[in-house]
Amino acid sequence: MITLYTIHCPQCNVLRKKLDTAGISYQMIDDQKWLSENGYDKFPILEIEEGNQLNFSQAIKWLKER
């Protein structure tokens, strides 16, 4: 399961659109209270497998390589 952690910032929206265009299924977590309580403070984060989290530039590179 792929998970997008987002606060709907411009980079978050770009990544979401690229995932949609690529036809990649993902769940989106955007509950800011939950994100803060769980230590997320930079966005977007794309989790492509358990424990493997990518920042924006890593996620874009991952998408291009698919």
MIGUNU-543161 format. One record per residue: residue number from 1; residue in three letters; chain; x, y, z of N, C-alpha, C in turn. Coordinates in nm, 4 decimals. Last residue first. Example, Ala and Ser with C-alpha at 12.3 -4.5 7.8 and 13.67 -1.06 7.14 Angstrom:
2
pt seq = 2; type = SER; mol = A; n_xx = 1.2850; n_yy = -0.2250; n_zz = 0.7080; ca_xx = 1.3670; ca_yy = -0.1060; ca_zz = 0.7140; c_xx = 1.2900; c_yy = 0.0030; c_zz = 0.7870
pt seq = 1; type = ALA; mol = A; n_xx = 1.3190; n_yy = -0.5690; n_zz = 0.7800; ca_xx = 1.2300; ca_yy = -0.4500; ca_zz = 0.7800; c_xx = 1.3200; c_yy = -0.3300; c_zz = 0.7800
//
This chain:
66
pt seq = 66; type = ARG; mol = A; n_xx = 0.9496; n_yy = 0.4441; n_zz = -1.2810; ca_xx = 0.8482; ca_yy = 0.3402; ca_zz = -1.2919; c_xx = 0.8082; c_yy = 0.3173; c_zz = -1.4346
pt seq = 65; type = GLU; mol = A; n_xx = 1.1074; n_yy = 0.6653; n_zz = -1.2672; ca_xx = 1.1724; ca_yy = 0.5366; ca_zz = -1.2920; c_xx = 1.0737; c_yy = 0.4213; c_zz = -1.3080
pt seq = 64; type = LYS; mol = A; n_xx = 0.9366; n_yy = 0.8700; n_zz = -1.1982; ca_xx = 0.9986; ca_yy = 0.8733; ca_zz = -1.3316; c_xx = 1.0602; c_yy = 0.7391; c_zz = -1.3679
pt seq = 63; type = LEU; mol = A; n_xx = 0.8808; n_yy = 0.8006; n_zz = -0.9308; ca_xx = 0.7742; ca_yy = 0.7999; ca_zz = -1.0316; c_xx = 0.8317; c_yy = 0.7946; c_zz = -1.1729
pt seq = 62; type = TRP; mol = A; n_xx = 1.1319; n_yy = 0.8435; n_zz = -0.8136; ca_xx = 1.0717; ca_yy = 0.7105; ca_zz = -0.8106; c_xx = 0.9636; c_yy = 0.6981; c_zz = -0.9177
pt seq = 61; type = LYS; mol = A; n_xx = 1.1522; n_yy = 1.1230; n_zz = -0.8497; ca_xx = 1.2487; ca_yy = 1.0334; ca_zz = -0.9151; c_xx = 1.1922; c_yy = 0.8922; c_zz = -0.9230
pt seq = 60; type = ILE; mol = A; n_xx = 0.9438; n_yy = 1.2011; n_zz = -0.6805; ca_xx = 0.9381; ca_yy = 1.2350; ca_zz = -0.8231; c_xx = 1.0330; c_yy = 1.1449; c_zz = -0.9008
pt seq = 59; type = ALA; mol = A; n_xx = 1.0447; n_yy = 1.1081; n_zz = -0.4361; ca_xx = 0.9184; ca_yy = 1.0543; ca_zz = -0.4883; c_xx = 0.9050; c_yy = 1.0825; c_zz = -0.6380
pt seq = 58; type = GLN; mol = A; n_xx = 1.2712; n_yy = 1.2662; n_zz = -0.4024; ca_xx = 1.2862; ca_yy = 1.1206; ca_zz = -0.4130; c_xx = 1.1608; c_yy = 1.0578; c_zz = -0.4746
pt seq = 57; type = SER; mol = A; n_xx = 1.1480; n_yy = 1.5173; n_zz = -0.3767; ca_xx = 1.2378; ca_yy = 1.4912; ca_zz = -0.4898; c_xx = 1.2609; c_yy = 1.3413; c_zz = -0.5100
pt seq = 56; type = PHE; mol = A; n_xx = 0.9847; n_yy = 1.4746; n_zz = -0.1383; ca_xx = 0.9302; ca_yy = 1.5156; ca_zz = -0.2673; c_xx = 1.0217; c_yy = 1.4785; c_zz = -0.3837
pt seq = 55; type = ASN; mol = A; n_xx = 1.0969; n_yy = 1.1711; n_zz = 0.0289; ca_xx = 1.0596; ca_yy = 1.3118; ca_zz = 0.0277; c_xx = 1.0148; c_yy = 1.3473; c_zz = -0.1147
pt seq = 54; type = LEU; mol = A; n_xx = 0.9744; n_yy = 0.8481; n_zz = 0.1150; ca_xx = 1.0454; ca_yy = 0.9337; ca_zz = 0.0203; c_xx = 1.0008; c_yy = 1.0783; c_zz = 0.0374
pt seq = 53; type = GLN; mol = A; n_xx = 1.0132; n_yy = 0.5671; n_zz = 0.3229; ca_xx = 0.9485; ca_yy = 0.6948; ca_zz = 0.2984; c_xx = 1.0370; c_yy = 0.7845; c_zz = 0.2129
pt seq = 52; type = ASN; mol = A; n_xx = 0.9686; n_yy = 0.2642; n_zz = 0.4147; ca_xx = 1.0437; ca_yy = 0.3278; ca_zz = 0.3063; c_xx = 0.9708; c_yy = 0.4554; c_zz = 0.2648
pt seq = 51; type = GLY; mol = A; n_xx = 0.7974; n_yy = 0.1506; n_zz = 0.6057; ca_xx = 0.9252; ca_yy = 0.2055; ca_zz = 0.6490; c_xx = 1.0077; c_yy = 0.2740; c_zz = 0.5411
pt seq = 50; type = GLU; mol = A; n_xx = 0.6331; n_yy = -0.0386; n_zz = 0.3735; ca_xx = 0.6495; ca_yy = -0.0197; ca_zz = 0.5177; c_xx = 0.7899; c_yy = 0.0298; c_zz = 0.5507
pt seq = 49; type = GLU; mol = A; n_xx = 0.6508; n_yy = 0.1559; n_zz = 0.0744; ca_xx = 0.6400; ca_yy = 0.0272; ca_zz = 0.1426; c_xx = 0.6668; c_yy = 0.0543; c_zz = 0.2889
pt seq = 48; type = ILE; mol = A; n_xx = 0.6268; n_yy = 0.4163; n_zz = 0.0117; ca_xx = 0.6030; ca_yy = 0.3196; ca_zz = -0.0953; c_xx = 0.6002; c_yy = 0.1764; c_zz = -0.0449
pt seq = 47; type = GLU; mol = A; n_xx = 0.5126; n_yy = 0.7126; n_zz = 0.1198; ca_xx = 0.5578; ca_yy = 0.5843; ca_zz = 0.1733; c_xx = 0.5226; c_yy = 0.4771; c_zz = 0.0707
pt seq = 46; type = LEU; mol = A; n_xx = 0.6002; n_yy = 1.0323; n_zz = 0.0701; ca_xx = 0.5378; ca_yy = 0.9204; ca_zz = 0.0016; c_xx = 0.5974; c_yy = 0.7923; c_zz = 0.0577
pt seq = 45; type = ILE; mol = A; n_xx = 0.5350; n_yy = 1.3445; n_zz = 0.1975; ca_xx = 0.6083; ca_yy = 1.2203; ca_zz = 0.2194; c_xx = 0.5297; c_yy = 1.1113; c_zz = 0.1492
pt seq = 44; type = PRO; mol = A; n_xx = 0.5635; n_yy = 1.6920; n_zz = 0.0983; ca_xx = 0.4947; ca_yy = 1.5647; ca_zz = 0.1146; c_xx = 0.5919; c_yy = 1.4521; c_zz = 0.1487
pt seq = 43; type = PHE; mol = A; n_xx = 0.6687; n_yy = 1.7952; n_zz = 0.4296; ca_xx = 0.5738; ca_yy = 1.7347; ca_zz = 0.3369; c_xx = 0.6069; c_yy = 1.7732; c_zz = 0.1942
pt seq = 42; type = LYS; mol = A; n_xx = 0.7665; n_yy = 1.7565; n_zz = 0.7643; ca_xx = 0.8037; ca_yy = 1.8015; ca_zz = 0.6292; c_xx = 0.7174; c_yy = 1.7244; c_zz = 0.5303
pt seq = 41; type = ASP; mol = A; n_xx = 0.6804; n_yy = 1.6393; n_zz = 0.9950; ca_xx = 0.6916; ca_yy = 1.7848; ca_zz = 0.9946; c_xx = 0.7383; c_yy = 1.8425; c_zz = 0.8610
pt seq = 40; type = TYR; mol = A; n_xx = 0.5525; n_yy = 1.3854; n_zz = 1.1919; ca_xx = 0.5683; ca_yy = 1.4306; ca_zz = 1.0533; c_xx = 0.5721; c_yy = 1.5827; c_zz = 1.0522
pt seq = 39; type = GLY; mol = A; n_xx = 0.5014; n_yy = 1.2874; n_zz = 1.4482; ca_xx = 0.6354; ca_yy = 1.3332; ca_zz = 1.4138; c_xx = 0.6577; c_yy = 1.3751; c_zz = 1.2698
pt seq = 38; type = ASN; mol = A; n_xx = 0.2478; n_yy = 1.2329; n_zz = 1.5279; ca_xx = 0.3300; ca_yy = 1.1194; ca_zz = 1.4871; c_xx = 0.4647; c_yy = 1.1614; c_zz = 1.4284
pt seq = 37; type = GLU; mol = A; n_xx = 0.1278; n_yy = 1.4766; n_zz = 1.5715; ca_xx = 0.1441; ca_yy = 1.3861; ca_zz = 1.6863; c_xx = 0.2360; c_yy = 1.2684; c_zz = 1.6549
pt seq = 36; type = SER; mol = A; n_xx = 0.1171; n_yy = 1.5700; n_zz = 1.3063; ca_xx = 0.2012; ca_yy = 1.6360; ca_zz = 1.4057; c_xx = 0.2294; c_yy = 1.5436; c_zz = 1.5236
pt seq = 35; type = LEU; mol = A; n_xx = -0.0721; n_yy = 1.3920; n_zz = 1.1962; ca_xx = 0.0622; ca_yy = 1.4039; ca_zz = 1.1394; c_xx = 0.1590; c_yy = 1.4647; c_zz = 1.2407
pt seq = 34; type = TRP; mol = A; n_xx = -0.2980; n_yy = 1.4457; n_zz = 1.3543; ca_xx = -0.2369; ca_yy = 1.3122; ca_zz = 1.3564; c_xx = -0.0928; c_yy = 1.3190; c_zz = 1.3051
pt seq = 33; type = LYS; mol = A; n_xx = -0.3433; n_yy = 1.7133; n_zz = 1.2766; ca_xx = -0.3204; ca_yy = 1.6804; ca_zz = 1.4180; c_xx = -0.2500; c_yy = 1.5449; c_zz = 1.4281
pt seq = 32; type = GLN; mol = A; n_xx = -0.3875; n_yy = 1.6920; n_zz = 1.0002; ca_xx = -0.2709; ca_yy = 1.7640; ca_zz = 1.0498; c_xx = -0.2416; c_yy = 1.7342; c_zz = 1.1969
pt seq = 31; type = ASP; mol = A; n_xx = -0.4632; n_yy = 1.4458; n_zz = 0.7984; ca_xx = -0.5077; ca_yy = 1.4934; ca_zz = 0.9292; c_xx = -0.3890; c_yy = 1.5586; c_zz = 0.9995
pt seq = 30; type = ASP; mol = A; n_xx = -0.4076; n_yy = 1.3219; n_zz = 0.5630; ca_xx = -0.3926; ca_yy = 1.4671; ca_zz = 0.5679; c_xx = -0.4456; c_yy = 1.5285; c_zz = 0.6977
pt seq = 29; type = ILE; mol = A; n_xx = -0.3171; n_yy = 1.0569; n_zz = 0.3774; ca_xx = -0.3349; ca_yy = 1.0969; ca_zz = 0.5163; c_xx = -0.3054; c_yy = 1.2454; c_zz = 0.5246
pt seq = 28; type = MET; mol = A; n_xx = -0.4392; n_yy = 0.8556; n_zz = 0.1233; ca_xx = -0.3893; ca_yy = 0.9873; ca_zz = 0.1575; c_xx = -0.4191; c_yy = 1.0137; c_zz = 0.3051
pt seq = 27; type = GLN; mol = A; n_xx = -0.3324; n_yy = 0.5683; n_zz = -0.0566; ca_xx = -0.4181; ca_yy = 0.6286; ca_zz = 0.0442; c_xx = -0.3555; c_yy = 0.7616; c_zz = 0.0829
pt seq = 26; type = TYR; mol = A; n_xx = -0.3259; n_yy = 0.4905; n_zz = -0.4074; ca_xx = -0.2621; ca_yy = 0.5288; ca_zz = -0.2813; c_xx = -0.3696; c_yy = 0.5726; c_zz = -0.1828
pt seq = 25; type = SER; mol = A; n_xx = -0.2487; n_yy = 0.3744; n_zz = -0.7307; ca_xx = -0.3422; ca_yy = 0.3773; ca_zz = -0.6181; c_xx = -0.2656; c_yy = 0.4093; c_zz = -0.4906
pt seq = 24; type = ILE; mol = A; n_xx = -0.1509; n_yy = 0.5399; n_zz = -1.0180; ca_xx = -0.1039; ca_yy = 0.4682; ca_zz = -0.8994; c_xx = -0.2045; c_yy = 0.4850; c_zz = -0.7867
pt seq = 23; type = GLY; mol = A; n_xx = -0.1722; n_yy = 0.6704; n_zz = -1.2601; ca_xx = -0.2663; ca_yy = 0.5630; ca_zz = -1.2287; c_xx = -0.2258; c_yy = 0.4800; c_zz = -1.1080
pt seq = 22; type = ALA; mol = A; n_xx = -0.0279; n_yy = 0.8881; n_zz = -1.3232; ca_xx = 0.0389; ca_yy = 0.7592; ca_zz = -1.3427; c_xx = -0.0532; c_yy = 0.6409; c_zz = -1.3123
pt seq = 21; type = THR; mol = A; n_xx = -0.2044; n_yy = 1.0836; n_zz = -1.2372; ca_xx = -0.1754; ca_yy = 1.0715; ca_zz = -1.3807; c_xx = -0.1124; c_yy = 0.9369; c_zz = -1.4125
pt seq = 20; type = ASP; mol = A; n_xx = -0.1840; n_yy = 1.0452; n_zz = -0.9575; ca_xx = -0.3111; ca_yy = 1.0237; ca_zz = -1.0270; c_xx = -0.2890; c_yy = 1.0013; c_zz = -1.1768
pt seq = 19; type = LEU; mol = A; n_xx = 0.0828; n_yy = 1.1186; n_zz = -0.9162; ca_xx = 0.0379; ca_yy = 0.9835; ca_zz = -0.8804; c_xx = -0.0916; c_yy = 0.9504; c_zz = -0.9548
pt seq = 18; type = LYS; mol = A; n_xx = 0.0678; n_yy = 1.3853; n_zz = -0.9998; ca_xx = 0.1547; ca_yy = 1.2924; ca_zz = -1.0724; c_xx = 0.1173; c_yy = 1.1469; c_zz = -1.0408
pt seq = 17; type = LYS; mol = A; n_xx = -0.1057; n_yy = 1.4898; n_zz = -0.8067; ca_xx = -0.1459; ca_yy = 1.4906; ca_zz = -0.9476; c_xx = -0.0617; c_yy = 1.3927; c_zz = -1.0295
pt seq = 16; type = ARG; mol = A; n_xx = 0.0560; n_yy = 1.4580; n_zz = -0.5771; ca_xx = -0.0744; ca_yy = 1.3905; ca_zz = -0.5864; c_xx = -0.1197; c_yy = 1.3821; c_zz = -0.7327
pt seq = 15; type = LEU; mol = A; n_xx = 0.2680; n_yy = 1.6298; n_zz = -0.6392; ca_xx = 0.2914; ca_yy = 1.4862; ca_zz = -0.6244; c_xx = 0.1610; c_yy = 1.4083; c_zz = -0.6376
pt seq = 14; type = VAL; mol = A; n_xx = 0.1329; n_yy = 1.8763; n_zz = -0.6399; ca_xx = 0.2032; ca_yy = 1.8294; ca_zz = -0.7601; c_xx = 0.2223; c_yy = 1.6783; c_zz = -0.7528
pt seq = 13; type = ASN; mol = A; n_xx = 0.0440; n_yy = 1.8876; n_zz = -0.3738; ca_xx = -0.0532; ca_yy = 1.8819; ca_zz = -0.4823; c_xx = 0.0097; c_yy = 1.8343; c_zz = -0.6126
pt seq = 12; type = CYS; mol = A; n_xx = 0.2881; n_yy = 1.9059; n_zz = -0.2382; ca_xx = 0.1972; ca_yy = 1.7945; ca_zz = -0.2108; c_xx = 0.0991; c_yy = 1.7768; c_zz = -0.3267
pt seq = 11; type = GLN; mol = A; n_xx = 0.3794; n_yy = 2.1513; n_zz = -0.3327; ca_xx = 0.4514; ca_yy = 2.0288; ca_zz = -0.3692; c_xx = 0.3646; c_yy = 1.9054; c_zz = -0.3454
pt seq = 10; type = PRO; mol = A; n_xx = 0.1765; n_yy = 2.3247; n_zz = -0.2145; ca_xx = 0.1968; ca_yy = 2.3143; ca_zz = -0.3600; c_xx = 0.2718; c_yy = 2.1878; c_zz = -0.4024
pt seq = 9; type = CYS; mol = A; n_xx = 0.0076; n_yy = 2.1305; n_zz = 0.0445; ca_xx = 0.0942; ca_yy = 2.2394; ca_zz = 0.0014; c_xx = 0.1145; c_yy = 2.2266; c_zz = -0.1505
pt seq = 8; type = HIS; mol = A; n_xx = -0.1481; n_yy = 1.9405; n_zz = 0.1767; ca_xx = -0.2029; ca_yy = 2.0083; ca_zz = 0.0588; c_xx = -0.1243; c_yy = 2.1340; c_zz = 0.0214
pt seq = 7; type = ILE; mol = A; n_xx = -0.0149; n_yy = 1.7928; n_zz = 0.3485; ca_xx = -0.0867; ca_yy = 1.9052; ca_zz = 0.4088; c_xx = -0.1435; c_yy = 1.9940; c_zz = 0.2968
pt seq = 6; type = THR; mol = A; n_xx = 0.0271; n_yy = 1.4338; n_zz = 0.3484; ca_xx = 0.0164; ca_yy = 1.5635; ca_zz = 0.2836; c_xx = -0.0522; c_yy = 1.6669; c_zz = 0.3716
pt seq = 5; type = TYR; mol = A; n_xx = 0.1461; n_yy = 1.1274; n_zz = 0.2641; ca_xx = 0.1254; ca_yy = 1.2137; ca_zz = 0.3802; c_xx = 0.1330; c_yy = 1.3564; c_zz = 0.3285
pt seq = 4; type = LEU; mol = A; n_xx = 0.0358; n_yy = 0.8614; n_zz = 0.0877; ca_xx = 0.0800; ca_yy = 0.9999; ca_zz = 0.0698; c_xx = 0.0432; c_yy = 1.0775; c_zz = 0.1952
pt seq = 3; type = THR; mol = A; n_xx = 0.1230; n_yy = 0.5252; n_zz = 0.0575; ca_xx = 0.0576; ca_yy = 0.6283; ca_zz = 0.1381; c_xx = 0.1209; c_yy = 0.7632; c_zz = 0.1108
pt seq = 2; type = ILE; mol = A; n_xx = 0.0601; n_yy = 0.2140; n_zz = -0.0887; ca_xx = 0.1314; ca_yy = 0.3408; ca_zz = -0.0981; c_xx = 0.0519; c_yy = 0.4453; c_zz = -0.0213
pt seq = 1; type = MET; mol = A; n_xx = 0.0840; n_yy = -0.1179; n_zz = 0.0000; ca_xx = 0.0000; ca_yy = 0.0000; ca_zz = 0.0000; c_xx = 0.0886; c_yy = 0.1244; c_zz = 0.0000
//
